[in-house]
Amino acid sequence: MSSDESQRPEDEATFPAMQAAPSDSAAAGPQSRIVDSNELMDGNSEILISHKGAFYRLRETRSGKLILQK
């Protein structure tokens, strides 16, 4: 495991905004949209994302990590 991976948060406990009610975070300013990966992948191990005329491949590895490739 690289040092970058050991510093990455692994669960929702490290993301307070994910646990806060929408009304609680509204006063703090704009928040990033949270999309559940299960909803995004919809049972697929790989999807294509179109962004500004280019296609990106988002896939889930056997170990459950997500990889985005151009």
N, CA, C and O atoms as CSV, one atom per row, in Angstrom:
chain,resi,resn,atom,element,x,y,z
A,1,MET,N,N,0.852,-1.190,0.000
A,1,MET,CA,C,0.000,0.000,0.000
A,1,MET,C,C,0.885,1.236,0.000
A,1,MET,O,O,1.819,1.332,0.797
A,2,SER,N,N,0.600,2.181,-0.885
A,2,SER,CA,C,1.397,3.402,-0.958
A,2,SER,C,C,1.022,4.347,0.170
A,2,SER,O,O,-0.016,4.175,0.809
A,3,SER,N,N,1.856,5.341,0.416
A,3,SER,CA,C,1.558,6.303,1.475
A,3,SER,C,C,0.313,7.112,1.150
A,3,SER,O,O,-0.403,7.530,2.060
A,4,ASP,N,N,0.037,7.343,-0.147
A,4,ASP,CA,C,-1.185,8.055,-0.537
A,4,ASP,C,C,-2.414,7.268,-0.127
A,4,ASP,O,O,-3.374,7.846,0.382
A,5,GLU,N,N,-2.402,5.944,-0.340
A,5,GLU,CA,C,-3.556,5.121,-0.007
A,5,GLU,C,C,-3.781,5.076,1.491
A,5,GLU,O,O,-4.929,5.048,1.936
A,6,SER,N,N,-2.708,5.067,2.289
A,6,SER,CA,C,-2.869,4.987,3.734
A,6,SER,C,C,-3.439,6.277,4.304
A,6,SER,O,O,-3.961,6.271,5.419
A,7,GLN,N,N,-3.354,7.377,3.572
A,7,GLN,CA,C,-3.875,8.650,4.050
A,7,GLN,C,C,-5.287,8.920,3.563
A,7,GLN,O,O,-5.903,9.899,3.983
A,8,ARG,N,N,-5.816,8.072,2.684
A,8,ARG,CA,C,-7.155,8.286,2.156
A,8,ARG,C,C,-8.201,7.819,3.157
A,8,ARG,O,O,-8.022,6.783,3.797
A,9,PRO,N,N,-9.291,8.568,3.301
A,9,PRO,CA,C,-10.363,8.132,4.198
A,9,PRO,C,C,-11.029,6.878,3.657
A,9,PRO,O,O,-11.228,6.746,2.449
A,10,GLU,N,N,-11.374,5.959,4.548
A,10,GLU,CA,C,-11.955,4.694,4.126
A,10,GLU,C,C,-13.441,4.570,4.447
A,10,GLU,O,O,-14.095,3.656,3.943
A,11,ASP,N,N,-13.987,5.454,5.263
A,11,ASP,CA,C,-15.401,5.309,5.597
A,11,ASP,C,C,-16.068,6.661,5.768
A,11,ASP,O,O,-15.416,7.705,5.740
A,12,GLU,N,N,-17.383,6.620,5.945
A,12,GLU,CA,C,-18.158,7.859,6.031
A,12,GLU,C,C,-17.853,8.663,7.286
A,12,GLU,O,O,-18.134,9.860,7.334
A,13,ALA,N,N,-17.283,8.026,8.300
A,13,ALA,CA,C,-16.981,8.740,9.539
A,13,ALA,C,C,-15.997,9.878,9.298
A,13,ALA,O,O,-15.970,10.844,10.061
A,14,THR,N,N,-15.199,9.776,8.258
A,14,THR,CA,C,-14.227,10.828,7.972
A,14,THR,C,C,-14.814,11.944,7.120
A,14,THR,O,O,-14.142,12.943,6.860
A,15,PHE,N,N,-16.063,11.784,6.682
A,15,PHE,CA,C,-16.736,12.790,5.868
A,15,PHE,C,C,-17.942,13.339,6.633
A,15,PHE,O,O,-19.056,12.856,6.429
A,16,PRO,N,N,-17.757,14.330,7.503
A,16,PRO,CA,C,-18.880,14.857,8.282
A,16,PRO,C,C,-20.041,15.329,7.422
A,16,PRO,O,O,-21.192,15.206,7.841
A,17,ALA,N,N,-19.779,15.867,6.229
A,17,ALA,CA,C,-20.859,16.361,5.371
A,17,ALA,C,C,-21.775,15.230,4.929
A,17,ALA,O,O,-22.946,15.471,4.637
A,18,MET,N,N,-21.274,14.011,4.873
A,18,MET,CA,C,-22.092,12.880,4.457
A,18,MET,C,C,-23.079,12.494,5.549
A,18,MET,O,O,-24.118,11.901,5.260
A,19,GLN,N,N,-22.768,12.823,6.798
A,19,GLN,CA,C,-23.624,12.461,7.910
A,19,GLN,C,C,-24.570,13.586,8.304
A,19,GLN,O,O,-25.593,13.334,8.940
A,20,ALA,N,N,-24.253,14.810,7.941
A,20,ALA,CA,C,-25.073,15.953,8.325
A,20,ALA,C,C,-26.368,15.979,7.530
A,20,ALA,O,O,-26.403,15.605,6.358
A,21,ALA,N,N,-27.421,16.424,8.183
A,21,ALA,CA,C,-28.696,16.592,7.492
A,21,ALA,C,C,-28.559,17.744,6.508
A,21,ALA,O,O,-27.785,18.668,6.760
A,22,PRO,N,N,-29.292,17.718,5.385
A,22,PRO,CA,C,-29.176,18.802,4.396
A,22,PRO,C,C,-29.371,20.185,4.991
A,22,PRO,O,O,-28.683,21.127,4.596
A,23,SER,N,N,-30.297,20.327,5.934
A,23,SER,CA,C,-30.540,21.641,6.527
A,23,SER,C,C,-29.350,22.102,7.363
A,23,SER,O,O,-29.100,23.302,7.474
A,24,ASP,N,N,-28.608,21.148,7.957
A,24,ASP,CA,C,-27.439,21.497,8.755
A,24,ASP,C,C,-26.322,22.064,7.883
A,24,ASP,O,O,-25.627,22.991,8.298
A,25,SER,N,N,-26.141,21.519,6.685
A,25,SER,CA,C,-25.031,21.940,5.841
A,25,SER,C,C,-25.377,23.136,4.961
A,25,SER,O,O,-24.477,23.752,4.390
A,26,ALA,N,N,-26.649,23.477,4.837
A,26,ALA,CA,C,-27.058,24.580,3.966
A,26,ALA,C,C,-26.459,25.909,4.423
A,26,ALA,O,O,-26.108,26.745,3.591
A,27,ALA,N,N,-26.339,26.110,5.718
A,27,ALA,CA,C,-25.811,27.364,6.236
A,27,ALA,C,C,-24.306,27.472,6.002
A,27,ALA,O,O,-23.765,28.578,6.001
A,28,ALA,N,N,-23.634,26.366,5.809
A,28,ALA,CA,C,-22.181,26.364,5.645
A,28,ALA,C,C,-21.747,26.730,4.231
A,28,ALA,O,O,-20.555,26.927,3.996
A,29,GLY,N,N,-22.668,26.825,3.291
A,29,GLY,CA,C,-22.317,27.159,1.917
A,29,GLY,C,C,-22.538,25.989,0.990
A,29,GLY,O,O,-23.052,24.950,1.403
A,30,PRO,N,N,-22.147,26.153,-0.279
A,30,PRO,CA,C,-22.386,25.096,-1.263
A,30,PRO,C,C,-21.624,23.815,-0.922
A,30,PRO,O,O,-20.478,23.860,-0.475
A,31,GLN,N,N,-22.271,22.688,-1.138
A,31,GLN,CA,C,-21.676,21.386,-0.877
A,31,GLN,C,C,-21.529,20.619,-2.180
A,31,GLN,O,O,-22.276,20.850,-3.131
A,32,SER,N,N,-20.579,19.722,-2.224
A,32,SER,CA,C,-20.435,18.844,-3.382
A,32,SER,C,C,-21.583,17.855,-3.392
A,32,SER,O,O,-22.042,17.409,-2.341
A,33,ARG,N,N,-22.039,17.519,-4.575
A,33,ARG,CA,C,-23.099,16.532,-4.726
A,33,ARG,C,C,-22.524,15.151,-4.421
A,33,ARG,O,O,-21.439,14.811,-4.893
A,34,ILE,N,N,-23.239,14.364,-3.641
A,34,ILE,CA,C,-22.807,13.012,-3.305
A,34,ILE,C,C,-23.638,12.030,-4.108
A,34,ILE,O,O,-24.868,12.052,-4.049
A,35,VAL,N,N,-22.970,11.171,-4.855
A,35,VAL,CA,C,-23.632,10.142,-5.651
A,35,VAL,C,C,-23.147,8.792,-5.138
A,35,VAL,O,O,-21.944,8.534,-5.109
A,36,ASP,N,N,-24.076,7.933,-4.735
A,36,ASP,CA,C,-23.720,6.602,-4.270
A,36,ASP,C,C,-23.200,5.778,-5.448
A,36,ASP,O,O,-23.840,5.728,-6.498
A,37,SER,N,N,-22.063,5.141,-5.284
A,37,SER,CA,C,-21.470,4.379,-6.386
A,37,SER,C,C,-22.364,3.230,-6.837
A,37,SER,O,O,-22.353,2.877,-8.016
A,38,ASN,N,N,-23.132,2.640,-5.932
A,38,ASN,CA,C,-24.046,1.559,-6.325
A,38,ASN,C,C,-25.110,2.064,-7.287
A,38,ASN,O,O,-25.468,1.372,-8.240
A,39,GLU,N,N,-25.617,3.271,-7.039
A,39,GLU,CA,C,-26.600,3.861,-7.949
A,39,GLU,C,C,-25.950,4.216,-9.284
A,39,GLU,O,O,-26.539,3.999,-10.344
A,40,LEU,N,N,-24.757,4.751,-9.232
A,40,LEU,CA,C,-24.051,5.157,-10.446
A,40,LEU,C,C,-23.718,3.949,-11.321
A,40,LEU,O,O,-23.937,3.980,-12.532
A,41,MET,N,N,-23.195,2.900,-10.718
A,41,MET,CA,C,-22.787,1.713,-11.472
A,41,MET,C,C,-23.981,0.841,-11.855
A,41,MET,O,O,-23.913,0.116,-12.848
A,42,ASP,N,N,-25.059,0.894,-11.100
A,42,ASP,CA,C,-26.308,0.176,-11.409
A,42,ASP,C,C,-26.070,-1.298,-11.749
A,42,ASP,O,O,-26.624,-1.817,-12.718
A,43,GLY,N,N,-25.244,-1.960,-10.946
A,43,GLY,CA,C,-24.995,-3.381,-11.143
A,43,GLY,C,C,-23.915,-3.717,-12.155
A,43,GLY,O,O,-23.567,-4.886,-12.318
A,44,ASN,N,N,-23.384,-2.722,-12.832
A,44,ASN,CA,C,-22.330,-2.941,-13.828
A,44,ASN,C,C,-20.960,-2.823,-13.168
A,44,ASN,O,O,-20.806,-2.110,-12.176
A,45,SER,N,N,-19.983,-3.508,-13.707
A,45,SER,CA,C,-18.620,-3.374,-13.192
A,45,SER,C,C,-17.877,-2.247,-13.906
A,45,SER,O,O,-16.791,-1.844,-13.489
A,46,GLU,N,N,-18.482,-1.737,-15.000
A,46,GLU,CA,C,-17.834,-0.695,-15.796
A,46,GLU,C,C,-18.900,0.157,-16.479
A,46,GLU,O,O,-19.899,-0.360,-16.978
A,47,ILE,N,N,-18.672,1.474,-16.494
A,47,ILE,CA,C,-19.563,2.386,-17.224
A,47,ILE,C,C,-18.703,3.379,-17.996
A,47,ILE,O,O,-17.532,3.582,-17.676
A,48,LEU,N,N,-19.298,3.997,-19.020
A,48,LEU,CA,C,-18.634,5.065,-19.761
A,48,LEU,C,C,-19.270,6.385,-19.357
A,48,LEU,O,O,-20.490,6.480,-19.225
A,49,ILE,N,N,-18.445,7.395,-19.161
A,49,ILE,CA,C,-18.904,8.731,-18.798
A,49,ILE,C,C,-18.469,9.678,-19.907
A,49,ILE,O,O,-17.290,9.732,-20.255
A,50,SER,N,N,-19.419,10.424,-20.460
A,50,SER,CA,C,-19.121,11.418,-21.482
A,50,SER,C,C,-18.909,12.761,-20.787
A,50,SER,O,O,-19.756,13.212,-20.015
A,51,HIS,N,N,-17.766,13.396,-21.070
A,51,HIS,CA,C,-17.442,14.684,-20.449
A,51,HIS,C,C,-16.731,15.565,-21.468
A,51,HIS,O,O,-15.616,15.263,-21.893
A,52,LYS,N,N,-17.382,16.649,-21.854
A,52,LYS,CA,C,-16.814,17.631,-22.784
A,52,LYS,C,C,-16.284,16.980,-24.058
A,52,LYS,O,O,-15.187,17.294,-24.521
A,53,GLY,N,N,-17.072,16.076,-24.612
A,53,GLY,CA,C,-16.714,15.451,-25.876
A,53,GLY,C,C,-15.776,14.261,-25.777
A,53,GLY,O,O,-15.476,13.629,-26.790
A,54,ALA,N,N,-15.310,13.947,-24.585
A,54,ALA,CA,C,-14.421,12.795,-24.397
A,54,ALA,C,C,-15.137,11.737,-23.563
A,54,ALA,O,O,-16.028,12.051,-22.774
A,55,PHE,N,N,-14.738,10.487,-23.747
A,55,PHE,CA,C,-15.312,9.400,-22.966
A,55,PHE,C,C,-14.304,8.922,-21.934
A,55,PHE,O,O,-13.113,8.786,-22.216
A,56,TYR,N,N,-14.803,8.673,-20.745
A,56,TYR,CA,C,-14.000,8.149,-19.647
A,56,TYR,C,C,-14.625,6.838,-19.196
A,56,TYR,O,O,-15.848,6.695,-19.176
A,57,ARG,N,N,-13.786,5.897,-18.838
A,57,ARG,CA,C,-14.241,4.582,-18.385
A,57,ARG,C,C,-14.083,4.526,-16.863
A,57,ARG,O,O,-12.982,4.699,-16.341
A,58,LEU,N,N,-15.181,4.285,-16.166
A,58,LEU,CA,C,-15.155,4.113,-14.716
A,58,LEU,C,C,-15.418,2.649,-14.443
A,58,LEU,O,O,-16.451,2.108,-14.837
A,59,ARG,N,N,-14.473,2.007,-13.761
A,59,ARG,CA,C,-14.675,0.592,-13.480
A,59,ARG,C,C,-14.362,0.286,-12.023
A,59,ARG,O,O,-13.576,0.971,-11.369
A,60,GLU,N,N,-15.007,-0.767,-11.543
A,60,GLU,CA,C,-14.772,-1.229,-10.183
A,60,GLU,C,C,-13.857,-2.444,-10.246
A,60,GLU,O,O,-14.105,-3.380,-11.006
A,61,THR,N,N,-12.813,-2.421,-9.454
A,61,THR,CA,C,-11.873,-3.540,-9.434
A,61,THR,C,C,-12.437,-4.680,-8.593
A,61,THR,O,O,-13.440,-4.516,-7.899
A,62,ARG,N,N,-11.784,-5.834,-8.663
A,62,ARG,CA,C,-12.215,-6.985,-7.855
A,62,ARG,C,C,-12.134,-6.678,-6.372
A,62,ARG,O,O,-12.869,-7.263,-5.577
A,63,SER,N,N,-11.252,-5.769,-5.990
A,63,SER,CA,C,-11.120,-5.411,-4.572
A,63,SER,C,C,-12.076,-4.294,-4.165
A,63,SER,O,O,-12.051,-3.850,-3.017
A,64,GLY,N,N,-12.930,-3.828,-5.104
A,64,GLY,CA,C,-13.953,-2.845,-4.773
A,64,GLY,C,C,-13.542,-1.395,-4.947
A,64,GLY,O,O,-14.304,-0.500,-4.581
A,65,LYS,N,N,-12.379,-1.137,-5.487
A,65,LYS,CA,C,-11.944,0.243,-5.715
A,65,LYS,C,C,-12.430,0.713,-7.079
A,65,LYS,O,O,-12.647,-0.092,-7.984
A,66,LEU,N,N,-12.599,2.030,-7.216
A,66,LEU,CA,C,-13.021,2.612,-8.490
A,66,LEU,C,C,-11.814,3.200,-9.212
A,66,LEU,O,O,-10.963,3.849,-8.604
A,67,ILE,N,N,-11.756,2.961,-10.522
A,67,ILE,CA,C,-10.679,3.497,-11.353
A,67,ILE,C,C,-11.308,4.233,-12.528
A,67,ILE,O,O,-12.163,3.685,-13.223
A,68,LEU,N,N,-10.881,5.479,-12.750
A,68,LEU,CA,C,-11.357,6.290,-13.867
A,68,LEU,C,C,-10.223,6.419,-14.872
A,68,LEU,O,O,-9.124,6.853,-14.527
A,69,GLN,N,N,-10.497,6.034,-16.134
A,69,GLN,CA,C,-9.488,6.104,-17.191
A,69,GLN,C,C,-10.038,6.853,-18.381
A,69,GLN,O,O,-11.228,6.764,-18.684
A,70,LYS,N,N,-9.176,7.594,-19.059
A,70,LYS,CA,C,-9.579,8.284,-20.283
A,70,LYS,C,C,-9.409,7.354,-21.451
A,70,LYS,O,O,-9.692,7.732,-22.588
